[in-house]
């Protein structure tokens, strides 16, 4: 039987895809066996009437090592 754990993280990027990739890269520095990233909230940060970047609140699921 495998056990999984979920942590909540926040990531930013110039695109939504880049924000998710940044979450995966940063989380993988300290967490191994990442299996999924669930995006809960997506914010577009606006500066000077233009979308500057995106911020995502996410849950990262990973398997615990035996």
N, C-alpha and C positions, 0 to 999 in steps of 0.2 A: 504494500500500500504506500502511495506517495502522499506527502503532506505539502501543502502549498501555503504561502503567506502573501498577504497583500499589504503594500505600503502606499501612502498618498504622497504625491510629489507635484511640483509645479515646474513647467518648462516654458521657454520663450524662443521665438524664431521669427524670421522675416516672412515665413509661410507657415501654414498649419503643419505641413509635412516636416518642415525643418524643426519646428517646436517638438513634435513627437520624436524625431530622430535624436534631438538633443536630450530628451528625457531618457531614451534608451541608452545613449552613450554615457551619460553621467551616472545613471543608476547602475550600469554594468561595471563601473569602477569599484563598487563595494558589494554589489549583489550579483550572484551567479544564477544560472538556469532560469533567466527571465522567459516567461511563456506568453504574456500578453500585457498590453497597455490599454486600459479602458479610459476613454476621454469623458470626463464629467462636464466640465465647463470650458467653453472656448470664448475668450475675450479678444476683441480687436482693439488695440491701443491706438488712439488717434492723436496726432500732433499736427498742427497747422492745417486742419481740415482734411488730412490724408491718413489712411491707415499706415501706421509706422511699423508695427509688428504685432504678433499674436502671442497670447498667454494662455496656457492650457493647464487646468487642474486635472490630474489623472491618477488612476490607481494602477500600480505595477504589480503583477502577479508573478511569483517565482516559486520554484520547487525547492524545498529544504533538502540539504544533503543528508544522506544516511550515515 
